């Protein structure tokens, strides 16, 4: 019984966290461009905090590449690298063929999301700019696709 309760708590902590607050911030891309996420108003956003040394992050990236291509008209993926040098991230992005925006995380951005306690941490943000779901750790492609579809339906 105790283990079921612990699993339940982990599930609540890692998957929930819908928010009534509109998320708005800017960040610097690896191409040194300043991006205001408000430019993606009307799209579902998938914001992923990640690092090149993180095995679960590396496992999710191919899913993100596929889903960015599949939903490119309605969804924008944003990868925010946590704590690595620009050159390392640039080389990694090129080698992986990442087709979505990659930027650098900052403490102020992480605070907007309630802090980042582990990598990867990924947020699904609806067209209304509010957090619809959060995942800490690896999730399969189907989990992300279901969250995207749900967020797209919510905003119709």
C-alpha positions as CSV (number, residue, x, y, z in Angstrom):
1,X,0.0,0.0,0.0
2,X,2.8,2.4,0.9
3,X,4.5,1.9,-2.5
4,X,1.2,2.6,-4.3
5,X,0.9,5.9,-2.4
6,X,4.5,6.8,-3.3
7,X,3.9,6.1,-7.0
8,X,0.8,8.2,-6.8
9,X,2.7,11.1,-5.4
10,X,5.4,10.8,-8.0
11,X,2.8,10.9,-10.7
12,X,1.2,14.0,-9.3
13,X,4.5,15.8,-8.9
14,X,5.8,14.9,-12.4
15,X,2.8,15.1,-14.7
16,X,0.4,17.7,-13.4
17,X,1.0,21.3,-12.6
18,X,-1.5,23.1,-14.9
19,X,-1.3,26.8,-14.4
20,X,-3.7,29.7,-14.6
21,X,-0.8,32.1,-15.2
22,X,0.2,33.0,-18.7
23,X,3.9,32.2,-19.3
24,X,5.8,35.0,-21.1
25,X,9.6,35.3,-21.4
26,X,12.4,35.9,-23.9
27,X,15.5,33.9,-24.4
28,X,18.7,33.9,-26.5
29,X,19.0,31.3,-29.2
30,X,22.3,29.5,-30.0
31,X,22.3,31.8,-33.1
32,X,22.3,34.8,-30.7
33,X,18.8,35.8,-31.6
34,X,16.5,37.2,-28.9
35,X,13.2,35.3,-29.1
36,X,10.0,36.5,-27.3
37,X,7.7,33.5,-26.9
38,X,4.8,35.8,-27.5
39,X,5.7,35.6,-31.2
40,X,4.2,32.0,-31.0
41,X,0.8,33.2,-29.8
42,X,-1.8,30.9,-31.3
43,X,0.5,27.9,-31.2
44,X,1.0,25.2,-28.6
45,X,4.5,25.3,-27.2
46,X,6.6,22.5,-26.0
47,X,9.4,23.9,-23.8
48,X,12.1,21.4,-22.9
49,X,14.9,22.0,-20.4
50,X,17.7,19.7,-21.3
51,X,21.5,19.0,-21.6
52,X,23.8,17.1,-24.0
53,X,25.1,14.9,-21.1
54,X,21.6,13.8,-20.1
55,X,20.7,10.3,-21.4
56,X,16.9,10.7,-21.1
57,X,17.2,14.1,-22.9
58,X,19.0,12.4,-25.7
59,X,16.3,9.7,-25.9
60,X,13.5,12.3,-26.2
61,X,15.1,14.6,-28.9
62,X,14.3,12.3,-31.9
63,X,10.7,12.3,-30.7
64,X,10.7,16.1,-30.6
65,X,12.2,16.3,-34.1
66,X,9.4,14.0,-35.5
67,X,6.6,15.8,-33.6
68,X,7.9,19.3,-34.7
69,X,7.8,18.2,-38.3
70,X,4.3,16.6,-37.9
71,X,2.7,19.5,-36.1
72,X,4.8,22.4,-37.5
73,X,1.8,24.5,-38.4
74,X,0.3,24.3,-34.9
75,X,3.1,23.6,-32.4
76,X,6.5,25.0,-31.7
77,X,9.2,23.1,-29.8
78,X,11.8,25.1,-27.9
79,X,14.8,23.4,-26.3
80,X,16.4,25.4,-23.5
81,X,19.9,24.0,-22.8
82,X,20.8,24.2,-19.1
83,X,24.4,25.2,-18.3
84,X,26.5,24.2,-21.3
85,X,28.8,26.2,-23.5
86,X,27.4,27.6,-26.8
87,X,29.9,25.8,-29.0
88,X,29.1,22.4,-27.5
89,X,25.4,22.9,-27.9
90,X,25.8,24.2,-31.5
91,X,27.8,21.1,-32.5
92,X,25.3,18.8,-30.8
93,X,22.3,20.5,-32.6
94,X,24.0,20.2,-35.9
95,X,24.9,16.5,-35.4
96,X,21.4,15.6,-34.2
97,X,19.6,17.5,-37.0
98,X,17.4,19.3,-34.6
99,X,14.7,21.2,-36.4
100,X,13.3,23.3,-33.6
101,X,14.5,26.4,-31.8
102,X,17.4,25.9,-29.3
103,X,18.3,28.5,-26.8
104,X,20.0,28.9,-23.4
105,X,18.1,28.6,-20.2
106,X,18.6,31.2,-17.5
107,X,17.7,31.2,-13.8
108,X,15.0,33.8,-14.4
109,X,13.3,31.6,-17.0
110,X,13.5,28.5,-14.8
111,X,11.9,30.5,-11.9
112,X,8.9,31.3,-14.2
113,X,8.3,27.6,-14.5
114,X,8.6,27.0,-10.8
115,X,12.2,25.9,-10.9
116,X,13.8,22.9,-12.7
117,X,14.6,20.0,-10.4
118,X,15.8,17.5,-12.9
119,X,16.5,17.0,-16.6
120,X,14.7,16.7,-18.8
121,X,11.8,18.8,-17.6
122,X,9.3,19.6,-20.3
123,X,6.3,21.9,-20.3
124,X,3.3,21.8,-22.7
125,X,1.9,25.4,-23.0
126,X,-1.5,25.9,-24.6
127,X,-2.4,28.5,-27.2
128,X,-3.6,30.6,-24.3
129,X,0.0,30.8,-22.9
130,X,-0.8,28.7,-19.8
131,X,0.9,25.5,-18.7
132,X,-1.2,22.5,-19.5
133,X,1.3,19.7,-18.5
134,X,4.7,19.1,-17.1
135,X,7.0,16.1,-17.3
136,X,10.1,15.5,-15.2
137,X,12.2,12.8,-16.8
138,X,11.8,10.8,-19.9
139,X,8.4,10.3,-21.5
140,X,7.6,8.3,-24.7
141,X,6.7,10.1,-27.9
142,X,3.0,9.0,-27.4
143,X,2.8,10.9,-24.1
144,X,3.9,14.1,-25.8
145,X,1.7,13.6,-28.8
146,X,-1.3,13.0,-26.5
147,X,-0.5,16.2,-24.6
148,X,-0.2,18.2,-27.8
149,X,-3.4,16.9,-29.2
150,X,-5.2,17.7,-25.9
151,X,-3.8,21.2,-25.9
152,X,-4.8,21.7,-29.5
153,X,-8.4,20.5,-28.8
154,X,-8.7,22.7,-25.7
155,X,-8.1,25.8,-27.7
156,X,-10.7,25.2,-30.4
